[in-house]
Amino acid sequence: MIRTIRLRTLTLVVFVMAMLLHVGTAEGLSLSQSAKGMPWVVSTLSENILPNRAMTPPSYDFKRLEAYQSEQLSEVFSRWNRYNEGRGFFGNIVNLSIKLDEAYLTDIEKTYGAAARERIERWQTMTTLNDKLHIERKLSLVNEFFNKTDFKSDMSHWGQEDYWASPVELLSTNAGDCEDYSIAKYFTLMAMGVPVEHLRITYVKAVRLNQAHMVLAYYEEPNKEPLILDNMTDEILPASERTDLVPVYSFNG
């Protein structure tokens, strides 16, 4: 009996220590129980953090995560934008379609095949529709387009625990994980004229899977629930109807 109690106590200690060690990583988001009633709304569209501390270990470092995601987004953008002849949409300038130079497209075709080039050319064409579509159609078009690519973990795809791919890398290899889908949709909608203030990349807990996940949220206005673009479904629903997701942390550029 005494040995059983000691074993249970040791197990509990080890579990608590494991939770505390998961600081500053997306994996730590899956350790806690779901929080009820956590709002998706933000007070202003420029607000950059929506922390749900009930979902994370007590020592979770949101400042560290904020710095990490900012660095990652900048790196993703710089990796492909040097080949983009329509440079400059990132930031305050929007409504500029994406146009990759011919030499880059030719190199992609040689490396990944004609299908990869075709996917990227369709992507470029889609961004030229920035002033021809209503916002609902833009969201639907972008969500369905990127959801056609295959899901693949970073470790099996890139040989790294965590790698944020650019939209070109996602389309060239025709595979990515939830971060890659969300980032590709984020950049593409910006190029199609959606103000960055209305878009928020959001870490969530996928309740049924009991693991961290990432989606893109579109806010028409602050203090309103967003629409959720998710690689797990082509259907775009209001956040209140995505009861399988619990928001943890959100950000934009």
N, C-alpha and C positions, 0 to 999 in steps of 0.2 A: 504493500500500500504506500509506504513512504517513498519507495523507489518510483512508483507511478506518479506521485505528486511532484517529486523532483524533476522527473522527465517532462511533465507538462509545463512546469515552471521554466525549465531550460528552453523548451520549444517556444514558449511565449517570448522570452527574452531575445532569442535569435530572430524571431519574426519582427519584433519592434526595431531591433538594430538594422535589419534589412531594409525596413521602411525608411529609416533615417538616412541610410546610405544612398538612397535613390534621390539625390538632390540635383536639380538642374537638368534632368533628363526626362524625355517623354515617357519612358517606361514607368517612371514613378507615378504617373497619373493613373495607372490601372490598379494601384494597391489599395485604395480606400473604397469605402462603400459609397453608393450613389447618394447624392444630396437631393432632397425634395424641394421643389419650388425655387430652384436657382434661376433667376431671370436671365434671358438672353439680351434684353434691351440694354442700351447704353444711354447715358444722360446727354452726351453730345457726340456727334459723328467724328470729332477729332480725338475723343478719349481713346487712349492707346492700350489700356489694360482692363481686362474683365476677369480678375482673379477669383476663383472659387476655392478658397482655402480649405473648405470642408472636404474637398476631393483629394487633397494631397497631404503628405507627411508634414508635421508641424514645422520642420526646418526647411521646407521647400523654398528655394531662392528664386522668386519671380524676377528680381532685378537681373540676375545672371541669365535667366531665360530670355528676358527682353533684349539684352545685349547680344545674346547668341543669335536670336532670330533676325535681328537687324543686320548683323554681319552676314548671315546666311543669305538673306534676300539680296543684299548688295552683291555678293559673290555670284549668285545665280544670274542676276541681271548682267553683270560685267562679262560673264562667260560667253554670252551669245550676242549681246548688243553691239559689240565691235564689228559684227558682220551685218548689222541691220542698217540699211541705207536710209531708213526712216527714223534715225536716232532722235531721241529727245522726248518721247512720249512719257517716259518714266518721271514722275514727280508732278509738277503742276501743269505740264503740258499734256493734253489728251487729244483724242480725235485724230491721231496719226496712225495710219495703218502700218503693219509690219511688212518690210520688204528686205529679204536677205539677198546679198549679192550673188551673182551667178557663179563665181568661183567656189563659194562656200556650198551652194546647192549641188554643184558638180561633184565636189569632194564627198558630200553626204551620200550621193547616189553611188559613187565608187565604193564607199565603205560599207553602206548598209543596204544598197539595192534601190531599184527604181521605185518600189512601193514606199520606201521611206521618203524619197523626194516628193512623191505624189501626195503623201500625207501633209508634208510641210507646205506644199504649194496650195493645197486646199485650206490650210490654216491661214496662210497669207491672204487668200481671197476672202475668207470669212471676215477678216479684220477691215476690209474695205467697205463693209456694209454698215459702218458705224453710224451713218446718218439716215439709213434706210429702214431701220427696224425699231419697233417698240422695245422697251426694256425687257418685258416678259419674254419676247422672242429671242433677244440676245442671250438671256440667261439660259433658256432652254437649248438653243443651238450650241452654245459653248459647252454646257454640261454634257449633252449627248455626244458631242464630237470627241471630247477627251475620254469619256467613259468607254469608248470603243477599244482603247488600248488595254493591254493585259496587265493584271496586277502581279507585281514581283517584288519581293523584299529587297532591301538595300544590300543585305549580305549576299544573297544569291545573284543579284544583278550587278552590283559594283564592288563587291568584296569588302564593304565597309558597314559598320553598325548603323551609321546615320549619314546619308548623302542626299542633299537637296538638288535634284536635277533641274536643268532649265527646260522650258517648253520644247526647245529643239532636241535636247537629249531624250526627252520622253517620247517625242514623235519619231525620232530617228531609230531608236531601239524598240519602239512600239511596246514599251513596258515601263512601269514605275510603281511607286507605292502611294499611299494616301497624301503625303506631303506634296509629291510631284504633281498629282492631279489638281490639288488645291492651288498651288503656285501657278500652274499653267493657266487655269481658269482666271485667276487673279490678274495676271499680266495681259491676257487676251481681252478681258472685259475692259481693262483700262485703255487698251489700244482701240477698242470699239466705242470709246467715248464715255464710259461709266466713270464718274469721279472716284478717285481712290478713297475718299472719305466715306463712301457708301459700301466699301468692301472690307471685310475683316476675315483674315485667315484665323480659324478657330480650332484649338485643341479641344477635343471632347473625350468623354468616356463612352465607348460603345458598350452599353449595358449588357446586351445579350452575349457579346463576345468577351466581356470583362477585360477590355484592354483599351489602350490609348488609340485615338483615331484623330484624323484631321479633316475638316470640311471648310468650305467657303460660305460665308454668310453675306447676303446682300441686304442692306438696310435702306429702305426708301426714305425713312426719316428717323431721327433719334427718338427714343422712347416708344418705338414700335418694334414688334417682334420681327426678326429677319426671315427671309426665305433662305433655305439651306440647299446648297449644291454639294452633292455627295457622290463619290465614285461608286458607292454600293447600290445606287439607284438612279435611274434617269428621271424619276419623278421629283419635281421641286416642290417642297411643302413648306408651310410656315413652321417655325421652330416649335410651336405648341403642339404640332401634330407629330413631331419627331420625339416621341416619348422614349425611344430607344437610345437617345443621345443625351448626355448631361454635359453642358458647357463647363470648361475649366479655365481657359485662358484664351484671349483673342488679341490680335494685333493687325496693323497694316503698315505700309511703308512710311 
